[in-house]
Amino acid sequence: MELGLKGKVAAITGGSEGIGRMTAERLAQEGARVAICARRDGLLREAAAAIRAATGAEVLAVAADIGQPGEPERFIAETVKRFGRLDIVVNNAGREASFAFNDVSDDDWQADLDLKLFAAIRAIRAAIPHLQASGAGRIVNITHVGAKQPRARSVPTSVSRAAGIALTKALSKELAEHKILVNTVCVGLIWSGQWESRRLAQAPHETPAQFERWVMANRGGGTGAPLGRMGRPEEVADLIAFLASDRGSYITGTAINVDGGLSGAV
Ligand SMILES: NC(=O)c1ccc[n+]([C@@H]2O[C@H](COP(=O)([O-])OP(=O)(O)OC[C@H]3O[C@@H](n4cnc5c(N)ncnc54)[C@H](OP(=O)(O)O)[C@@H]3O)[C@@H](O)[C@H]2O)c1
């Protein structure tokens, strides 16, 4: 299927590992030029070099802490400065933050909202004029199935992610007149950099496959996903690439689960 991504420019936050990195690679494979950002500069540059080598695409790497005011705006500005246009924004950077309510301070709430909500708000605000000029702008916000069906001890992330879904819906209606489509992909348990870091911290003696089995038995209400395994970043990236493409031209305001059936909410 021809996705119509040749010549498009995409900015992906959190593009050095996991879902963000795989999304950058998929879009690059389809002919897009991509900009990625992350805090750890070395890993970011390695990822950019690997994507360039695998796809031949132009890749811009911008070291940035997207949770800080001004940084999402700088990332978007540097992308437009380098490539001269912007068609696609993927707000992906994030981290796990699920705790009991009484264990979360005001600072913790603020940090989570800064990273998962305000980073998207700031990037989108900076990107809108360019997406408007594109004539076929796309925004894909990465959120979590727990936003639709929050479990106990899931704050602040379930609340930040629910705000991301509401932002997606409100903007899809407001930006439709500018031909900008806005969707969110609600992920479940996806094996990625954050899970490998947790394996190394919690159970370095276990293989990734053993740790994945433990995750499946102990997360998602102890039932794991009906498909019986964690997802892989490429399984999320394929949907993001489709939503970002010409093929997704009549899809806006949706919140699509990619969770192996984990969530009880559609
Ligand atoms: N994988 C899952 O099971 C799962 C579940 C629920 C939600 N999600 C969400 O899905 C998204 C992608 O997750 P993933 O599992 O692919 O994550 P990952 O493998 O841990 O990668 C996260 C990426 O985001 C970057 N990042 C983190 N904080 C950042 C910041 N403040 N500024 C700029 N970049 C930042 C990381 O680089 P640096 O650390 O160098 O900055 C890295 O490139 C995240 O929003 C995550 O919360 C994932």
The ligand as a MOL file (V3000), in Angstrom:
LIG
                    3D

  0  0  0     0  0            999 V3000
M  V30 BEGIN CTAB
M  V30 COUNTS 48 52 0 0 0
M  V30 BEGIN ATOM
M  V30 1 N 5.8030 0.7010 26.4130 0
M  V30 2 C 4.7140 0.6540 27.1450 0
M  V30 3 O 4.3470 -0.4240 27.6550 0
M  V30 4 C 3.9130 1.9020 27.3640 0
M  V30 5 C 2.7860 1.8310 28.1780 0
M  V30 6 C 2.0340 2.9790 28.3830 0
M  V30 7 C 2.3910 4.1620 27.7770 0
M  V30 8 N 3.4950 4.2080 26.9900 0 CHG=1
M  V30 9 C 3.8390 5.5030 26.3980 0
M  V30 10 O 4.2550 5.3710 25.0630 0
M  V30 11 C 5.2680 6.3390 24.7790 0
M  V30 12 C 6.5020 5.6410 24.2360 0
M  V30 13 O 6.8950 4.6760 25.2040 0
M  V30 14 P 8.1160 3.6830 24.9860 0
M  V30 15 O 7.7840 2.5040 25.7900 0
M  V30 16 O 8.4490 3.5370 23.5460 0 CHG=-1
M  V30 17 O 9.2540 4.5030 25.7440 0
M  V30 18 P 10.8400 4.3120 25.8140 0
M  V30 19 O 11.2900 3.1310 25.0620 0
M  V30 20 O 11.1740 4.4470 27.2570 0
M  V30 21 O 11.3310 5.6190 25.0460 0
M  V30 22 C 10.9530 6.8670 25.5190 0
M  V30 23 C 11.5460 7.9100 24.6170 0
M  V30 24 O 11.1190 9.2030 25.0850 0
M  V30 25 C 12.2860 9.9860 25.3880 0
M  V30 26 N 11.9480 10.8920 26.4800 0
M  V30 27 C 11.5440 10.5930 27.7330 0
M  V30 28 N 11.3920 11.7020 28.4540 0
M  V30 29 C 11.7070 12.7500 27.6430 0
M  V30 30 C 11.7670 14.1360 27.8000 0
M  V30 31 N 11.4840 14.7110 28.9760 0
M  V30 32 N 12.1340 14.9080 26.7480 0
M  V30 33 C 12.4390 14.3500 25.5500 0
M  V30 34 N 12.3950 13.0190 25.3340 0
M  V30 35 C 12.0440 12.2310 26.3680 0
M  V30 36 C 13.3510 8.9490 25.7270 0
M  V30 37 O 14.6730 9.4590 25.5890 0
M  V30 38 P 15.4470 10.1520 26.8390 0
M  V30 39 O 15.1690 9.3020 28.0440 0
M  V30 40 O 16.8800 10.1680 26.4240 0
M  V30 41 O 14.8800 11.5250 26.9720 0
M  V30 42 C 13.0540 7.9100 24.6580 0
M  V30 43 O 13.5480 8.3230 23.3930 0
M  V30 44 C 5.5340 7.0780 26.0980 0
M  V30 45 O 4.7790 8.2580 26.1320 0
M  V30 46 C 5.0320 6.1090 27.1330 0
M  V30 47 O 4.6350 6.7330 28.3390 0
M  V30 48 C 4.2590 3.1030 26.7690 0
M  V30 END ATOM
M  V30 BEGIN BOND
M  V30 1 1 1 2
M  V30 2 2 2 3
M  V30 3 1 2 4
M  V30 4 1 4 5
M  V30 5 2 4 48
M  V30 6 2 5 6
M  V30 7 1 6 7
M  V30 8 2 7 8
M  V30 9 1 8 9
M  V30 10 1 8 48
M  V30 11 1 9 10
M  V30 12 1 9 46
M  V30 13 1 10 11
M  V30 14 1 11 12
M  V30 15 1 11 44
M  V30 16 1 12 13
M  V30 17 1 13 14
M  V30 18 2 14 15
M  V30 19 1 14 16
M  V30 20 1 14 17
M  V30 21 1 17 18
M  V30 22 2 18 19
M  V30 23 1 18 20
M  V30 24 1 18 21
M  V30 25 1 21 22
M  V30 26 1 22 23
M  V30 27 1 23 24
M  V30 28 1 23 42
M  V30 29 1 24 25
M  V30 30 1 25 26
M  V30 31 1 25 36
M  V30 32 1 26 27
M  V30 33 1 26 35
M  V30 34 2 27 28
M  V30 35 1 28 29
M  V30 36 1 29 30
M  V30 37 2 29 35
M  V30 38 1 30 31
M  V30 39 2 30 32
M  V30 40 1 32 33
M  V30 41 2 33 34
M  V30 42 1 34 35
M  V30 43 1 36 37
M  V30 44 1 36 42
M  V30 45 1 37 38
M  V30 46 2 38 39
M  V30 47 1 38 40
M  V30 48 1 38 41
M  V30 49 1 42 43
M  V30 50 1 44 45
M  V30 51 1 44 46
M  V30 52 1 46 47
M  V30 END BOND
M  V30 END CTAB
M  END
